Every structure is written in C-alpha cells, then in structure tokens.
Amino acid sequence: MFSLQRLSYGAGPEGAKQGPKRGPLRGASRNAIPQPSFRAALDPCLLTLLKSLVATLVGVGIGLAATWLAVERDVRFGLVATGPWTSWPRSAYRDADPYTRASLARTGEIPLSLGEGLSFVARQDETGAALDPRCDYVVGGAIPPARYWTLTVMSPKGALIPNASERYGLTSAEIVRASNGAFEIAVSSRARPGNWLPAPPDASYALALRLYDTPASSSATALAASQMPHLRRGACS
C-alpha cells in the first residue's frame, strides 16, 4: 500500500517545500487598471465616418452661405452691359441659371421674354458712380427702336418707391420732345419743369428701362453704348 500525501506550497507539514512569494509591482497600485485613451478606444471606421460627416457639414454650410450671398446681391449669369445699363435677356427662359431663378423667385419679378421686349436696369451713372439721392440726373439721347418704352424709379430690390406726386415712371407716349424728336428726363427728388421723374430724397434707388416690341431683342448682346440713353449726373445738394 502506498499512502498519498498532499503537497502544498506555502503551507503544510514541516519539511514541505515553500513556494515563492511575489510582491506588488513597483510604481503600480494593486487596484490600478490601465485605461485606454478615448481616441484609441474608437474604432478607426467610426473616426473616418466622423471626419466625413464634419467635412460634409462644413461644405453644406459654405454652399448655403455662398448661395444666400448670390441671391441677396442679385448675382445672375448671362449679363449684358451697355454703358450704365445692364440686362439679363434670358432670365425668362427655362435654361436660366439657378441663381437667376432663385433671385426671381425671391423678388417676385416677372421678366420680359425676348418676344415681348427687353428690360434694362441702371444702378450707376455713366461714370460708374452709384446713383446718389442727393444729386440730380439727366436721362436722354438715343433709345433703341421700340413700339413703346417706360422709365421707372425703383428700389434696389425692384419695388416701386412711394412719392408725394404718385408718379412712378414715364412712358414714351407722354414725354415732351424737342422739334427734332430729342428728349431729356430729369430724375430728381425736387420738382423740375418738363419731363420730371421723382426720386427718393434719402434712399438708394435704381432706374428701369423697358422696351416693348423691339427689334433689339434679337441683338441685345450687340447693343453699343451710343444706342442707349445717357445717364449724367447734375447738381448735388
């Protein structure tokens, strides 16, 4: 018969082998568990997704801001400039650029198609200076052939500006002409004899010239400054 004797390390009868005892690691607490950093804990795919999301949001924000500025400042493509007068002949067509369509939708303007006529806007005089409500201006000279035309004072946004005389524009049928057919229109905040178009005394404005049933529609891009009326600044208060 053989007898089995339990052998244990660190305890047991005398003469039993004692196992090695290990102490705590230097500089480490028994309860300390190393914590991974937040960046290391994130999955690399999640990091890539977050970067893509941030880049997309930044791009959308920049695009919206650029679009808002373009619409606010009435930026359109297909501009035709003739002296101080500017026009967008294709604003009424389906192939108009998105900025033009957005600007028209914002203002509610209904542009003339080329079959109806041409519309021009002047925000500066012939020297390139912005129209000043403190100054008088004279519009005259040549007008492209048209069955009928109008000259209107409007706000920078395209709205009519109220005035005491309730005169918002002049037409080719009512202006006073010289014996040779020449004419001049005074644009001023103060009443003037003859062809007078009231302007606001203390607010920015623009002039709109609309030509109806005109052959110039087919050659709008080829109009020279000499074919359009001049816009000269007079005395300023």
Order of alpha helices (4+ residues) and beta strands (2+ residues): alpha-alpha-beta-beta-alpha-beta-beta-beta-beta-beta-beta-beta-beta
